Amino acid sequence: MNIGKASKVDPRSALIKKNVLYSFLFKGWSGAIFILLVPLTLHCLGAYENGVWLTISGALIWIDSMDIGLGNGLRNKLAMYMANNETKKAREVVSSTFFMLILIIIPTVTALTGTVHVIDVYSFMDPKHVVTGLNTIICVALVLVCSTFIFKFIGNFYQGMQLPALSILLTTSGHTLTLVGTYYLYKTGSHSLMDIVLVNTGSPLIVYLLAYPYTFFYKYKDMRPSFFSFHWDLVKEMLSIGIKFFVLQICGAIIMLSVNFIISKYFMPSMVTPYQIAYRYFSIMMLAFSIITTPYWSATTDAYTRGDIEWIRLAMKRTNKILYLAIIAIMLMVIVSPFIYKIWIGHMVTVPWLITILMGLYTVTYIIIMNYSFFLNGIGALKIQLITSLLSMFLFIILSITAVKNTHNIASVLILMSAVNIPCIAFDVLQFYKIINGTAKGIWKQ
């Protein structure tokens, strides 16, 4: 593998800069939407029902992991095929992903909706039985989110084409439609949880349904999914790496989902609201940092395929500088948070100072992991990430439930969110530098 210096004319880095610029514009607006949605939804539902909605929406994160990693498998494979100018293979991998998603999602949504109808969802989400028809509300949300996920592969397609800004544009468009719909509900006085669910889960589906014909009947006709281009062998290849992405996604989803459930079950659904407000406040930084690091995923795949290790080394130096600035920004966010909360949500909800500090700490650990994992994902080095993520997930669930029962303090859960990320950080950093320095052997290369 060539480990020479990166060329002076670097179209890969130029494409990243262009995507980062557009991504900041799109995700900046998306971040503003999330800020605006919080008080709007609170006005529509109140603290208790809003806590129920946040618990439901947290559970829907699971659906993002139901493709068994096919979306990220498509992303990596497509970047490889396009780097080698293999357009036919690229269309085959797009077609195989699309039709495999349909085969996965249809039985998945059938099983999930059937399960919802036979379990007591009120004991998990609404112990006071305030919401009427909660089972039906959850089933509607599941059907719409699952339908969206089939077409969400279009975002992975653009990421594999090294155009992540277009993927972000699709997501932001869905958020914009959600904001418009929620504002309409607020102005018309339609404040039921079912209305909020329909607007939040239906809006992204509309956007992706419109994006499909534009992408594959106008922009990239030669990439249009065709059943005749479906190949089980390609599915197996994607699954070989995709199943690892799937487990990584599941681990993250379980941790975030379990936080909502633990707070809702051992405290009250209304307590989910201040936690989620703090989370959404710091998600601005997570969002900003992901804008910068996301383009490096497929660009790293491209560089690694071409043997351009020096480019990867220099790219990491750039993102490390941005990481240090981001950590300073998080500290400032903690300091000014009382003033921001007052402007943002007024006196509707009180966010304790300790929750803000602990969410800031969690955000620091999260973006450090993001900084290294996106490069490792692009290289395809997932096995150690897999082991540390599984370990972190099990430790978090066991320790957090034990801690809450003994301390009766929500802070113990938030402390553990950061603590379980520490092994992930240590191993990600070590593995990255072993690979880049050519000293990785055995499991360190996988």
Disulfide bonds with the S-S distance in Angstrom:
none
